[in-house]
C-alpha cells in the first residue's frame, strides 16, 4: 500500500509516494538518495541511522516514514553548509575521532543535539548522551575528546 | 519488513474501532521502538498498523489537583524524564524513564508503549506499581481503570481486550513521609535490566517505623510483580539492619526468576537480595534523616 508523504529533509520539501511499511531510513537513503545515514543493526541499538527529527535524535530505522509526515528531518548532509563543516564535524575531523566512519554521521548528529541542550557537558554527560551510538573502531576516547572540542568551538573557543 | 496496511486515525474512537475489527490483526503503534523491532525480527505480522500519531489527547503530562500526575500513554519517555512536574512529584518515575535505552530510543518510545509491550523487564513498571499507579483504559467510548499491578497478565500480555487502548497512567499523590526509588542492574549501555526494584515506603511521623510499603520487582517473574510477603514482613516494623536483611531474604523467596540470555536465575536471586537491601537501606537513611536526602 502506497501513501503520500510530505516531509522536510535538510530544509527541502519532499512530496513522495511511499509504501506504508518503509522506514524513514529507507526513504532517506533509497527515495531521496542521501546515503550519509547508515543502516546498522536495524534494532535501535547502534545509532548508525541517527537523524534529527524536529531537532531531536531518533533511530530512523525504527521510525516508519509516514510517522515523520509533516516533520523536519536533519541528516548529516544538512549539517554543514557547502564546503564549510559544522563545528561538531570539524571537531571530529581535527581530533581524529573517525576511523572507518560508519558510525560517524550518527555520532555527529547525536553530539550536535547533546550540545544544543547542554553546551558544556561533562565527560559523564557525553558518555551518557552518546550511549545509543556504538563505535567498533575508536574505543570512544577520541570521540569524547571531539565532543569536548566541539563544545569549545561552539562556545567561541578554538581546538587546542 | 513485510508489507502491512497503515491507518492514521484522528480520533480515539476511530483508532479503537480499527483495533476492534475481529477480521483483522491490528496493532497499535506509538513510538515503534518495540513494535518495529518485533515486526522485523520476531515474527509480529499485523494486518494493519494503527498509528496513534494524530490521535489527540494522548501526549500530555498533567499535574492533578490532588497532587498526583496523569501521564498520557503516548508521552515519550524523554518527556517523562525531563518533566518538571514529574521530577517534583514522583522523581523516581523520571529516573526509571531515563534508564530506558538511549536518547534516541527515549525520544520515540512512550510510557504507554513500555507498559503495553509488557516485557517483564519494563523499566517503568516496578516504580509505577510501587507508587500505586493506575492504568486508564479506553475502548473509544468508555473508560475503565485498573491498578497497574493488575495490568500485566504474562510476558507481552496485558488485560487490554481487543479494541482497547491504554489512554493514560495515573500516579496518585505521594503520601506524607514517603520515600520512593527505583534501582536496576544491567550489564552495559543499552541493555535491558537484569533485575529492577521499585520501592515506595511510608514512615510513621518522626521514626523509621514503616506505616505502609510497596515493593515491586522487575525481570524476575513472568510479569512485573509486587513482593507481597516482603511487604507484609516490613509492615509496622522499625526499618533497621535486621529487618532489612530479613526482608531482602524474603524478596528472594518470592521472586521467580528464570535463566535467560541476560542472567541466570541464581544470579538474579542474588541481585534481588542485594537490590532490595539497597533500596530499603536508602529508605532507612532517608527516614532517619528526618525525611530528607
Boltz contact constraints between the chains, C-beta under 6 A:
constraints:
  - contact:
      token1: [A, 1]
      token2: [B, 5]
      max_distance: 6.0
  - contact:
      token1: [A, 20]
      token2: [B, 6]
      max_distance: 6.0
  - contact:
      token1: [A, 21]
      token2: [B, 1]
      max_distance: 6.0
  - contact:
      token1: [A, 21]
      token2: [B, 3]
      max_distance: 6.0
  - contact:
      token1: [A, 21]
      token2: [B, 4]
      max_distance: 6.0
  - contact:
      token1: [A, 43]
      token2: [B, 37]
      max_distance: 6.0
  - contact:
      token1: [A, 44]
      token2: [B, 33]
      max_distance: 6.0
  - contact:
      token1: [A, 44]
      token2: [B, 105]
      max_distance: 6.0
  - contact:
      token1: [A, 45]
      token2: [B, 190]
      max_distance: 6.0
  - contact:
      token1: [A, 47]
      token2: [B, 104]
      max_distance: 6.0
  - contact:
      token1: [A, 50]
      token2: [B, 104]
      max_distance: 6.0
  - contact:
      token1: [A, 56]
      token2: [B, 107]
      max_distance: 6.0
  - contact:
      token1: [A, 57]
      token2: [B, 103]
      max_distance: 6.0
  - contact:
      token1: [A, 57]
      token2: [B, 104]
      max_distance: 6.0
  - contact:
      token1: [A, 58]
      token2: [B, 104]
      max_distance: 6.0
  - contact:
      token1: [A, 58]
      token2: [B, 107]
      max_distance: 6.0
  - contact:
      token1: [A, 58]
      token2: [B, 108]
      max_distance: 6.0
  - contact:
      token1: [A, 59]
      token2: [B, 104]
      max_distance: 6.0
  - contact:
      token1: [A, 62]
      token2: [B, 32]
      max_distance: 6.0
  - contact:
      token1: [A, 62]
      token2: [B, 33]
      max_distance: 6.0
  - contact:
      token1: [A, 62]
      token2: [B, 36]
      max_distance: 6.0
  - contact:
      token1: [A, 67]
      token2: [B, 53]
      max_distance: 6.0
  - contact:
      token1: [A, 131]
      token2: [B, 102]
      max_distance: 6.0
  - contact:
      token1: [A, 131]
      token2: [B, 189]
      max_distance: 6.0
  - contact:
      token1: [A, 132]
      token2: [B, 102]
      max_distance: 6.0
  - contact:
      token1: [A, 132]
      token2: [B, 103]
      max_distance: 6.0
  - contact:
      token1: [A, 132]
      token2: [B, 104]
      max_distance: 6.0
